[in-house]
Amino acid sequence: MLFVLSAPSGAGKTTIARNMLRQFPSLRFSVSATTREKRPGEEEHKDYYFLSREEFDRRIAQDGLVEWEEIYGNLYGTLRAEVEHALSAGSHMLLDIDVKGALSVKKRYGDAAVLIFIRPPGLDVLRGRLEARGTDSGDVIDRRIERAAWELDQAPSFDHVVLNDDLYRAVQEVADIIETRIRK
């Protein structure tokens, strides 16, 4: 199965994903590809595959991505080879991707993809979390909040919606979803 965590920026999906990888050591993590610059502390092949724009475009042309999107001037996507390898090996995989990408994965893989939307308590809380990160300018945060409104509207298209107003509870709820699906 493909377990897809998706949410607006700042909703906590990456924190929840890290918790799932600790709780379920058999889950393989899908490392996304991006054309954005590496941030301090990020590692190649662990946080992202950092590709040039030309390399990313080549992979798009060769159908080497399961899903991809341009967000804030950078390309992000999921490498087809990683997903296909996990599925052919009978492994379960965890993807931490944006909302449009999640919907594309569901369209491509159907019931093999379990979409979990991490819902923030509200846009004001989301803005506070983004500001507290200290990684984005005010303009970028404004764009992320604008996009978040659209992403929240997509939540009904997901298999599960988990409210992240309490991280411990949200982590447990996602773990319960994964545990239940793996047992089936």
C-alpha positions in Angstrom: 0.0 0.0 0.0 0.9 3.6 -0.5 0.1 5.8 2.6 0.0 9.4 1.4 0.1 12.1 4.0 -0.9 15.5 2.7 -1.7 18.9 4.1 -1.2 22.6 3.7 2.4 23.8 4.6 2.7 24.1 8.4 -0.1 21.6 9.3 2.3 19.0 10.7 2.4 16.3 8.0 6.2 16.0 8.0 6.3 15.7 11.8 3.6 13.0 11.7 5.4 11.2 8.8 8.6 11.0 10.9 6.6 9.6 13.8 5.0 7.0 11.5 8.5 5.9 10.3 9.6 5.3 13.9 6.4 3.4 14.8 6.3 1.3 11.6 10.0 0.4 10.7 8.8 -1.7 7.8 7.4 1.4 6.0 9.6 2.7 3.2 9.7 6.4 2.9 9.4 8.0 -0.5 12.0 10.7 -0.9 10.6 13.4 -3.1 12.6 15.2 -5.9 12.8 19.0 -6.1 14.5 21.8 -8.0 14.6 24.1 -5.0 17.8 24.9 -3.2 18.9 22.7 -0.3 18.1 24.3 3.1 20.6 24.2 6.0 20.6 20.7 7.6 19.0 18.9 4.6 20.7 15.9 3.1 20.6 14.6 -0.5 18.7 11.3 -0.9 17.4 11.7 2.7 15.3 14.9 2.7 15.0 15.3 -1.1 16.6 14.4 -4.4 17.9 17.8 -5.4 17.7 18.0 -9.2 18.4 20.6 -11.7 15.5 22.1 -13.6 16.8 20.3 -16.8 17.0 16.9 -15.0 13.5 17.3 -13.6 12.1 18.3 -17.0 13.8 15.2 -18.5 12.2 12.9 -16.0 8.8 14.5 -16.7 9.3 13.9 -20.4 10.3 10.3 -19.8 7.3 9.6 -17.5 9.7 9.1 -14.6 7.5 10.8 -12.0 4.3 9.5 -10.5 3.2 13.0 -9.8 4.8 16.5 -10.0 3.9 20.1 -9.6 5.4 23.5 -9.7 5.0 25.3 -6.3 6.3 28.8 -5.7 8.7 28.6 -8.6 10.2 25.2 -7.8 9.3 21.7 -9.1 8.4 18.9 -6.7 7.6 15.3 -7.5 7.7 11.6 -6.6 10.0 9.3 -8.6 8.2 6.5 -10.3 11.1 4.1 -9.8 10.9 4.4 -6.0 7.2 3.7 -5.9 7.2 0.9 -8.4 10.2 -0.8 -6.6 8.3 -0.7 -3.3 5.1 -2.0 -4.8 6.8 -4.8 -6.7 8.7 -5.9 -3.5 5.4 -6.0 -1.6 6.4 -3.2 0.7 4.3 -0.5 2.1 5.4 3.1 1.4 4.8 6.4 3.1 4.6 9.5 0.9 4.7 13.1 2.3 3.5 15.2 -0.6 1.3 18.1 -1.5 -2.5 17.9 -2.0 -2.5 17.9 -5.8 0.2 15.3 -5.9 -1.8 13.1 -3.4 -4.9 13.3 -5.7 -2.7 12.3 -8.7 -1.4 9.3 -6.8 -4.9 8.2 -5.9 -6.0 8.5 -9.6 -3.0 6.4 -10.7 -3.0 3.7 -8.0 -6.6 3.6 -6.9 -7.3 1.5 -3.7 -3.5 0.8 -3.3 -3.2 4.5 -2.3 -4.6 5.5 1.1 -4.9 9.3 1.3 -4.7 10.9 4.7 -5.3 14.7 4.9 -3.8 16.4 7.9 -6.1 19.3 8.7 -4.8 22.3 10.7 -7.2 23.8 13.4 -7.5 27.0 11.3 -5.7 29.3 9.0 -4.8 31.6 11.8 -3.0 28.8 13.6 -1.4 27.7 10.3 -0.1 31.2 9.8 1.4 31.2 13.3 3.2 27.9 12.7 4.6 29.2 9.4 5.8 32.4 11.0 7.4 30.4 13.9 9.4 28.3 11.5 11.2 31.5 10.4 12.1 30.0 6.9 9.8 32.1 4.7 9.2 35.8 4.1 5.8 37.4 4.8 5.0 37.3 1.0 5.7 33.5 0.9 3.6 32.9 4.0 0.7 34.9 2.4 0.9 32.7 -0.7 1.0 29.5 1.4 -2.1 30.6 3.3 -3.9 31.5 0.1 -3.0 28.0 -1.3 -4.1 26.4 2.1 -7.6 27.6 1.6 -7.9 25.7 -1.7 -6.2 22.7 -0.1 -8.6 22.6 2.8 -11.5 22.5 0.2 -9.9 19.2 -1.2 -10.0 17.4 2.1 -13.3 15.5 1.3 -11.5 13.8 -1.6 -9.2 12.0 0.8 -9.9 8.6 2.4 -9.2 10.0 5.9 -9.1 13.5 7.5 -7.1 13.9 10.7 -7.4 17.2 12.7 -4.0 18.2 14.0 -5.0 20.4 17.0 -3.1 18.1 19.3 0.0 16.4 17.8 0.0 13.4 20.1 -3.6 12.6 19.2 -3.1 13.2 15.5 0.0 10.9 15.5 -2.0 8.2 17.2 -5.0 8.6 14.8 -2.7 8.3 11.7 -1.0 5.3 13.3 -4.4 3.6 13.9 -5.3 4.2 10.2 -2.0 2.7 9.0 -2.2 -0.2 11.4 -5.8 -1.0 10.3 -5.0 -0.9 6.6 -1.8 -3.0 7.0 -3.8 -5.7 8.8 -6.4 -5.9 6.0 
